[in-house]
Amino acid sequence: MKELKREKVSIIGFPMDLGAGRRGVDMGPSALRIAGLQLKLENLGYEVNDTGDIKIEIMERQRVQNSKLKYLNEILKTSKLLASKVEKVLERNEFPLVIGGDHSMALGTIAGISSYCRKRRLKLGVIWIDAHTDMNTEETTPSGNIHGMPLAASLGLGNDKLANLYGFSPKLDPHNCALIGIRSIDDDEKKIIRKLKIPISTMADIDKTGIYRIMVKVLKHFRESVDHIHISFDVDSVDPVVASGVGTPVPGGLSYREAHLVMESIAECGCMSSLEITEVNPILDSENKTAIFTTDLIASSMGQRIL
């Protein structure tokens, strides 16, 4: 892949909590800003433009029309706005850093990036770092929460409105995905993963092989096979002992050092073209510790070094 250096970072806040079953992640963007995100990036030499938040209608002013696709219309509407904003950032040769918000935000982020790549005949690859695969559909979802569906929809699966968001489908080739840190998968999601042969590194794989070897392998493959690498980082990929302020904590996740090594490896590769951070929930946090940790992870992915 051809490396494209973007010295300007555009922060896009997406305070979405409609895709989740627990309130609070809508305050994630504010928590990350309070934790000093912009200053940390500026100290690394980036020119940073915080574009503010996309306006999202609060849950209390809406009704659930389909219990299998909760708050679908508002999620579609705002995800299109996010997709357009992300695409315009890339067109200006700037780096989009999208901060959320629950993981349904990936619907819009990936749609915008994929549209940008499609128009330029670039291959998109997505590294999905998460405790969950987020590959449920309208038919398989146990909760109706759309934050469990964005990867499936990006691959062209499930509800047509979600899959065809921004006017085309699929957004992503399953062979150009890499799932890392997974440890909570529904049975129907397992069937989809096996059918599509999606590359996946569970926490068991990380225990056996080590996160460094896995990252070296994934990044080598992506550098050889895609043109644009997008990182979708759900903070619940990290063990809740380290990051307690997340919407859907699952024990046994990445350690403090493993999480930083993931991001440091990405920085050393020099091949990340976009980044989104999801599921920071300050209501469940203590003294904003998870947001502070997460801003350090972002800095690690963008060049911060121990020495």
C-alpha positions as CSV (number, residue, x, y, z in Angstrom):
1,M,0.0,0.0,0.0
2,K,1.1,3.6,-0.6
3,E,1.6,5.5,2.7
4,L,-0.3,8.8,2.9
5,K,0.9,11.1,5.6
6,R,-1.9,13.3,7.0
7,E,-0.5,16.0,9.4
8,K,-4.0,17.5,10.0
9,V,-6.4,15.7,12.3
10,S,-10.1,16.4,12.3
11,I,-11.9,15.2,15.4
12,I,-15.6,14.3,14.8
13,G,-17.7,13.8,17.9
14,F,-20.6,11.3,17.5
15,P,-22.5,11.2,20.9
16,M,-24.6,8.2,20.0
17,D,-26.2,6.0,22.6
18,L,-29.3,4.9,20.6
19,G,-27.5,1.7,19.5
20,A,-26.8,0.5,23.0
21,G,-28.9,-0.9,25.8
22,R,-27.2,1.2,28.5
23,R,-27.1,5.0,28.8
24,G,-24.0,7.1,29.1
25,V,-21.9,6.6,26.0
26,D,-23.3,9.7,24.5
27,M,-21.0,11.5,27.0
28,G,-17.9,9.7,25.7
29,P,-16.8,12.4,23.3
30,S,-16.9,15.0,26.1
31,A,-15.0,12.7,28.4
32,L,-12.2,12.2,25.9
33,R,-12.0,16.0,25.3
34,I,-11.8,16.6,29.0
35,A,-9.1,14.0,29.2
36,G,-6.9,16.3,27.0
37,L,-7.2,14.5,23.6
38,Q,-6.5,17.6,21.5
39,L,-3.5,18.7,23.5
40,K,-1.9,15.2,23.4
41,L,-2.2,15.2,19.6
42,E,-0.8,18.7,19.3
43,N,2.1,17.7,21.5
44,L,2.9,15.0,18.9
45,G,3.1,17.7,16.2
46,Y,-0.4,17.4,14.6
47,E,-2.5,20.3,13.6
48,V,-5.9,19.5,15.2
49,N,-9.3,20.7,14.2
50,D,-12.1,19.7,16.6
51,T,-15.3,19.9,14.5
52,G,-17.6,19.4,17.4
53,D,-20.4,16.9,17.7
54,I,-23.0,15.7,15.2
55,K,-26.4,16.5,16.7
56,I,-28.4,13.3,17.7
57,E,-32.0,13.3,19.1
58,I,-32.1,12.0,22.6
59,M,-33.8,8.7,23.4
60,E,-36.5,10.2,25.5
61,R,-37.9,12.1,22.5
62,Q,-38.3,9.0,20.3
63,R,-40.3,5.8,20.1
64,V,-39.1,2.3,19.3
65,Q,-41.0,1.3,16.2
66,N,-39.2,-2.1,15.7
67,S,-37.9,-4.0,18.8
68,K,-35.4,-5.8,16.5
69,L,-34.0,-2.5,15.2
70,K,-34.3,0.0,18.0
71,Y,-34.1,3.7,17.0
72,L,-33.4,2.7,13.4
73,N,-34.5,6.0,11.7
74,E,-32.4,8.3,13.9
75,I,-29.4,6.0,13.6
76,L,-29.7,6.0,9.8
77,K,-30.2,9.7,9.6
78,T,-27.2,10.6,11.8
79,S,-25.0,7.9,10.4
80,K,-25.4,9.4,6.9
81,L,-24.3,12.8,8.3
82,L,-21.3,11.1,9.9
83,A,-20.4,9.3,6.6
84,S,-20.5,12.6,4.7
85,K,-18.4,14.4,7.2
86,V,-15.8,11.6,7.3
87,E,-15.6,11.5,3.5
88,K,-15.1,15.2,3.3
89,V,-12.3,15.1,5.8
90,L,-10.5,12.5,3.7
91,E,-11.0,14.5,0.6
92,R,-9.2,17.4,2.3
93,N,-6.3,15.0,2.9
94,E,-6.9,15.2,6.6
95,F,-7.0,12.3,9.2
96,P,-10.5,11.6,10.5
97,L,-10.6,10.7,14.2
98,V,-14.2,9.8,15.2
99,I,-15.0,9.7,18.9
100,G,-18.1,8.2,20.3
101,G,-20.6,7.0,21.3
102,D,-21.6,3.4,20.9
103,H,-20.3,1.1,18.2
104,S,-23.2,1.7,15.9
105,M,-21.2,4.7,14.8
106,A,-19.1,2.4,12.7
107,L,-22.0,2.2,10.3
108,G,-21.4,5.9,9.3
109,T,-17.6,5.9,9.7
110,I,-17.1,2.9,7.5
111,A,-19.6,4.1,4.9
112,G,-17.8,7.4,4.5
113,I,-14.4,5.8,4.3
114,S,-15.6,3.1,1.9
115,S,-17.3,5.7,-0.4
116,Y,-14.0,7.7,-0.5
117,C,-12.0,4.5,-1.3
118,R,-14.6,3.3,-3.9
119,K,-14.4,6.6,-5.9
120,R,-10.6,6.2,-6.1
121,R,-10.5,2.5,-6.6
122,L,-8.7,1.9,-3.3
123,K,-9.1,-1.2,-1.3
124,L,-10.4,-0.7,2.3
125,G,-9.2,-2.8,5.2
126,V,-10.7,-2.6,8.7
127,I,-9.0,-3.8,11.9
128,W,-11.8,-4.3,14.4
129,I,-10.6,-4.4,18.0
130,D,-13.4,-5.3,20.3
131,A,-14.7,-7.8,22.8
132,H,-17.6,-8.5,20.4
133,T,-17.8,-9.2,16.7
134,D,-20.9,-6.9,16.2
135,M,-22.1,-9.2,13.5
136,N,-25.7,-9.7,14.5
137,T,-28.5,-8.9,12.1
138,E,-32.2,-8.1,12.5
139,E,-32.9,-11.9,12.4
140,T,-30.3,-12.9,14.9
141,T,-30.1,-10.1,17.4
142,P,-31.0,-11.1,21.0
143,S,-31.5,-7.4,22.1
144,G,-32.4,-5.3,19.1
145,N,-29.5,-3.0,19.9
146,I,-27.9,-1.8,16.6
147,H,-24.5,-1.4,18.2
148,G,-24.3,-5.2,17.8
149,M,-24.8,-5.0,14.0
150,P,-22.4,-2.5,12.3
151,L,-19.8,-5.0,11.1
152,A,-22.5,-7.3,9.6
153,A,-24.2,-4.3,7.9
154,S,-20.8,-3.1,6.5
155,L,-20.3,-6.5,5.0
156,G,-23.8,-6.3,3.3
157,L,-25.7,-8.5,5.7
158,G,-28.9,-8.0,7.5
159,N,-31.4,-5.2,7.2
160,D,-31.4,-3.5,3.8
161,K,-31.5,0.0,5.2
162,L,-28.5,-0.6,7.3
163,A,-26.6,-2.5,4.7
164,N,-27.3,0.1,2.0
165,L,-26.6,3.1,4.2
166,Y,-25.1,5.9,2.0
167,G,-26.3,4.3,-1.2
168,F,-24.2,1.2,-1.7
169,S,-23.4,-2.2,-0.3
170,P,-21.2,-3.9,0.7
171,K,-18.8,-1.4,2.2
172,L,-16.2,-4.0,3.0
173,D,-14.7,-7.3,1.8
174,P,-14.7,-10.0,4.6
175,H,-11.2,-11.0,3.7
176,N,-10.0,-7.4,4.3
177,C,-11.2,-7.5,7.9
178,A,-9.3,-8.5,11.0
179,L,-11.0,-9.0,14.3
180,I,-8.8,-8.8,17.4
181,G,-9.5,-9.2,21.1
182,I,-12.8,-11.1,20.6
183,R,-14.2,-13.0,23.6
184,S,-18.0,-12.7,23.4
185,I,-19.7,-14.1,20.3
186,D,-23.3,-15.1,19.9
187,D,-23.9,-18.5,18.2
188,D,-25.4,-17.0,15.0
189,E,-22.4,-14.7,14.7
190,K,-20.1,-17.7,14.9
191,K,-21.9,-19.2,11.9
192,I,-21.5,-16.0,9.9
193,I,-17.8,-15.8,10.7
194,R,-17.2,-19.4,9.7
195,K,-19.2,-19.0,6.5
196,L,-17.4,-15.8,5.4
197,K,-14.0,-17.0,6.7
198,I,-13.3,-13.7,8.5
199,P,-9.8,-13.5,10.0
200,I,-10.3,-13.4,13.8
201,S,-7.9,-13.4,16.8
202,T,-9.8,-14.2,20.0
203,M,-8.3,-13.6,23.4
204,A,-7.5,-17.3,23.5
205,D,-5.4,-16.8,20.4
206,I,-3.7,-13.8,22.0
207,D,-3.0,-15.9,25.1
208,K,-1.3,-18.6,23.0
209,T,0.5,-16.5,20.4
210,G,1.0,-13.1,21.9
211,I,-0.4,-9.8,20.8
212,Y,2.8,-8.7,19.1
213,R,3.0,-11.6,16.7
214,I,-0.6,-11.3,15.9
215,M,-0.3,-7.5,15.1
216,V,2.8,-8.1,13.0
217,K,1.0,-10.7,10.9
218,V,-2.2,-8.6,10.6
219,L,-0.4,-5.4,9.6
220,K,1.9,-7.3,7.1
221,H,-1.2,-8.7,5.4
222,F,-2.9,-5.4,5.3
223,R,0.1,-3.5,4.0
224,E,0.3,-6.0,1.1
225,S,-3.4,-6.3,0.3
226,V,-5.2,-3.0,1.0
227,D,-4.7,0.7,0.4
228,H,-6.6,2.3,3.3
229,I,-6.4,0.9,6.8
230,H,-9.2,1.9,9.2
231,I,-9.0,1.1,12.9
232,S,-12.2,0.6,14.8
233,F,-11.3,0.4,18.5
234,D,-14.0,-0.5,21.0
235,V,-12.7,0.3,24.5
236,D,-14.4,-2.8,25.9
237,S,-11.7,-4.8,24.1
238,V,-9.6,-3.9,27.1
239,D,-10.1,-5.7,30.4
240,P,-12.5,-3.9,32.7
241,V,-9.9,-4.0,35.5
242,V,-8.0,-1.5,33.3
243,A,-11.0,0.3,31.6
244,S,-14.2,0.1,33.7
245,G,-16.0,2.9,32.0
246,V,-17.5,1.0,29.1
247,G,-21.0,0.1,28.2
248,T,-20.6,-3.7,27.8
249,P,-17.6,-4.9,29.9
250,V,-16.5,-8.5,29.5
251,P,-13.8,-9.9,31.8
252,G,-10.6,-11.3,30.3
253,G,-9.7,-8.6,27.8
254,L,-6.5,-6.9,26.7
255,S,-4.2,-5.8,29.5
256,Y,-2.9,-2.2,29.8
257,R,0.4,-3.1,28.0
258,E,-1.3,-5.3,25.4
259,A,-3.7,-2.5,24.4
260,H,-0.8,0.0,24.1
261,L,1.3,-2.5,22.1
262,V,-1.6,-2.9,19.6
263,M,-1.6,0.9,19.1
264,E,2.2,1.3,19.1
265,S,2.4,-1.5,16.5
266,I,-0.1,0.5,14.3
267,A,2.0,3.6,14.7
268,E,5.2,1.8,13.8
269,C,3.5,0.5,10.7
270,G,2.7,4.1,9.6
271,C,-0.2,2.8,7.7
272,M,-3.3,3.8,9.6
273,S,-5.5,6.2,7.6
274,S,-8.5,6.7,9.9
275,L,-9.5,5.8,13.5
276,E,-12.6,5.6,15.5
277,I,-13.0,5.1,19.3
278,T,-16.2,3.8,20.7
279,E,-18.0,2.9,23.9
280,V,-16.4,5.1,26.5
281,N,-19.1,5.5,29.2
282,P,-18.2,8.1,31.9
283,I,-21.3,7.2,34.0
284,L,-19.7,3.8,34.7
285,D,-16.2,5.3,35.1
286,S,-14.3,6.6,38.1
287,E,-12.6,10.1,37.9
288,N,-12.6,9.8,34.1
289,K,-9.8,7.2,34.3
290,T,-11.1,5.2,31.2
291,A,-11.2,8.3,29.1
292,I,-7.7,9.3,30.2
293,F,-6.4,5.8,29.4
294,T,-8.2,6.0,26.0
295,T,-6.6,9.3,25.0
296,D,-3.2,7.8,25.8
297,L,-4.1,4.8,23.5
298,I,-5.0,7.2,20.7
299,A,-1.7,9.0,21.2
300,S,0.1,5.7,21.1
301,S,-1.5,4.9,17.7
302,M,-0.4,8.3,16.4
303,G,3.2,8.2,17.4
304,Q,3.6,8.6,21.2
305,R,6.6,6.6,22.4
306,I,7.9,5.5,25.8
307,L,11.4,6.6,24.7
